[in-house]
Amino acid sequence: MSYNSVMVPPRNLAIAAEFHRVADELESQHANPFRVRAYRQAARLIARLPEDAGELARRGELTKLKGIGKDLAQKVVLFCEGGRIEARPTRPWKSRRHSRRGSSSPVSARR
């Protein structure tokens, strides 16, 4: 262990692992890649926090960290209460560019 190491609460590592699992599950469902990335970035952030993420979320302070919004903070609370986060099923994500093909909207007509 180096002198600059920070002790990370074990629960943070469990939360981070669960966020990575959810991101993998969402990716396999072809969910919005921005949503998948949000879970992965939150996992990396939580895995480095020296303070317990569950306590920060309960106090409403987790959302002060860049990259953690209300939804992800609520997922942390749910994980602390139940030990698992459910990845909501999603419809396959289509990029804007892909979804506009064949559209009769004025925007696609100009392209």
C-alpha positions, -999 to 999 in steps of 0.1 A, spaced: 0 0 0 15 34 -9 14 64 13 -10 82 -10 -36 54 -9 -70 62 4 -91 36 22 -122 31 3 -152 17 22 -160 -19 11 -196 -10 4 -184 15 -22 -166 -13 -40 -198 -34 -39 -218 -4 -53 -193 1 -80 -194 -36 -90 -232 -34 -91 -231 -3 -113 -207 -21 -137 -230 -51 -138 -260 -29 -146 -240 -11 -173 -231 -45 -189 -267 -56 -187 -279 -23 -203 -253 -26 -230 -265 -62 -238 -300 -47 -242 -286 -22 -267 -297 6 -243 -288 42 -249 -249 43 -248 -250 76 -228 -269 58 -200 -244 29 -201 -215 53 -199 -232 72 -170 -233 39 -149 -197 32 -158 -185 66 -149 -204 66 -116 -189 32 -108 -154 45 -113 -161 76 -92 -178 56 -63 -149 31 -63 -125 60 -54 -146 77 -28 -130 77 7 -165 83 23 -193 58 22 -215 65 -9 -246 51 8 -243 77 36 -236 105 11 -267 95 -9 -289 94 21 -278 128 31 -284 141 -4 -247 149 -8 -238 123 -35 -254 145 -62 -229 172 -55 -203 151 -73 -199 156 -110 -215 127 -128 -239 116 -101 -275 128 -107 -306 122 -87 -314 89 -105 -280 73 -98 -279 86 -62 -313 69 -57 -299 37 -72 -272 38 -45 -298 41 -18 -318 12 -33 -286 -9 -35 -278 -2 2 -314 -12 12 -317 -43 -10 -283 -53 -23 -292 -51 -59 -301 -26 -86 -325 -36 -114 -316 -24 -149 -349 -13 -163 -356 -29 -196 -353 -5 -225 -361 -5 -261 -331 -8 -284 -315 27 -288 -313 43 -322 -291 72 -329 -308 104 -341 -291 100 -374 -303 65 -379 -339 72 -367 -344 102 -391 -339 82 -423 -371 80 -442 -386 106 -421 -408 132 -437 -398 159 -413 -385 193 -427 -351 187 -409 -344 154 -427 -356 169 -460 -328 195 -458 -300 170 -454 
